[in-house]
Amino acid sequence: MAAARELAATTRIDGVYCYDEARILVAAQVARLLGLPGGDPDAVYRCRDKRATRAALRAAGVPQPESIVAREAADARKAATRLGFPLVLKPQALAASEGVIRVDSAAELDAAFALARAKTLPEAPDFNDAVLMEECVDGLEVSVDALCFRGRVTPVFVARKLLGFEPYFAEVGHVVDGADPLLGDSELTEVVAAALGAVGLRDGWAHVEVKLSAAGPKVIEINGRQGGDLIPYLGLRATGIDPGLAGAAVVCGREPDLRPRLSRVAGIRFCYPRQDGVVERVVVDRAVLPPQVDRVRVLVRPGEELLLPPRSHLHARCAYCTAIAARVEECLETLDAAVAAVEAVPAARILA
């Protein structure tokens, strides 16, 4: 706050823009201090704290899974009795699905609760000492990156999630279709708008995760920022809409340009080792990559440790591949081929 005041005394500041989950609350506090759009720390906090999100959605009548907070294993057992199996355990304040696990029976519950409660990430908030016990909702899971401007909500990108490493809900990829019919689905867009109204987000990006259940869309999570995992980049390549420029316009109080200029499909897949261990190198056979491959990026250095679920899944990613195609099927086939061309070569020392 002191640094922001000092800077504002000598420099014109038009907006405060943040896309990092660990710092969105601080960014909102600075925006409020300077009287700029997006300066509602309470709204951002309600997204950062998943328990507060659930309470706000419940009060507003927004469809969501039933959720019970548990701080001890005994609380978890009582919640499971009420919710039944399968159920989903979720840390109160983490991100990227770390620590999220499906539990199918009472025999698995205590170990799963201990895992979810112990999971942490750098700069995780102090209130991350509880676990949300939640109804397991069937259906396709999507994320909607929506831009709020003076309370008006516009869904801009829909990403269809590719999940892996059951029962841990690891996000192993995403696909964004510039012509996705879900962008025009009134039921989905109404639920997203109602959810953002419930938590009080009025200006800036929001990343809303939704399950398309047989009973209709149910909100799984809200993040007070644009999506991670390069979803904004996929949206840019699929639609031509620049999410950085649009978000920057909003936090400066200006109308964003959300006119699509393209209609393509863009996707990403993350690459993983076969087992936990230290990586010697990551090899990419670029000769076999299809022409629709957009990027292949190695994410680790020789000697780094890779940890698969349940230890982690973010820290197991050794590379990513992106693809641009005309159709969803073509994009998925390209990503499959790209991932097959990447190999994490383990070092001689393997972790126990």
Phi, psi and omega in degrees: 000318179297318179296322179294317178298317181297317180293317182295336180290338185237349187225135175288125179244121183265338182190164176235121186237130181217137178240001186265120184308320184289345187237006182293328180291316178298319179298319178295322178295320178293318179299318178296317179304321184267002178070035185252157178303148180087003184272060177235084181301328180298319179295317180295321178299320180296336174275322183294323181262108186296332176293318178294324176301311182299319181296318180294318179294320179298315181296329182268357179073026179278133182299132181199166175292151172294140188219137179229134180273134177231132177253340180228162181301325179296322176297321181296320180294320178295318180296321180295324177298321181283318186275329185080173181250150358285159175221169183241132176256136186217125174302152188289335189211036176257192184214172175059027178065014176294130178082000179274130186214141174270137179241127186258347182205164180296330181296334182268350195293310186299317180293321180292321179296315179299321179294312182294323182288328183276342185294139178213168175223158177304135178067022175294144182296161182296332185279010180278055179241011181233162180237135174271124176263118190229150172305135177273113185263128177279158175125169178294136176256130178229163170239143180242117172270113184241143179252126178261132177223109182054039176089351178271129186254127177236111172295129186247314179231140169246125177250128175267123187282144169250116186253153179207183178057046176306143007263034190260001175058033179292132179274103184265356178177173179211151175229128179244120178256119181299339179247028182301124180298340179294337177296335178256011181279109187296325180295316179295312182295325177293320178294318178298313180297319179295322180295316181290326173294323181295320180275348174091016177284125183241333183222128176115175180286151170222142179245108187248121179263131189224138170261128178270082185277170178297335180270002182114174182296137175232132184282123179268322186194153174232133173243134183276051183195174173286165185294158174265198177057029180065019176301319177300322177296317177300318178299319177299313183288333181276327188240340187084356177281126181271107185292329178294312180294321179295316179294321179295322177300314183298314182288350172261007177079021183247149178298127180281153175267107183243029178279120177290140179244349181225164172216085181229182177241131178232141182217163177223143170228142176260147182253144185227156174283170178284335182204165174303146175159183178267132183267134176277316177194164174245124184254132177241118178273086186291341181294335183258004182288132177295158182295340180283352177293130184264311181216146163229121183234126174279136188252353185232158176258157175305135180093356178280153181266131178248132185235114178278163173304143011274356181296316179191172163228331174299320183275009174254349182290121181256343179194168170223156178231135173242153181220148176236127184215173180275332184228157180299314182300318179296321179296315181295319178297321178296317180296321177301315181294322181293316180296323179295340180271001182247133178224129172270112182274120183284149172288169181297329180275120179250135180292147176284000000 
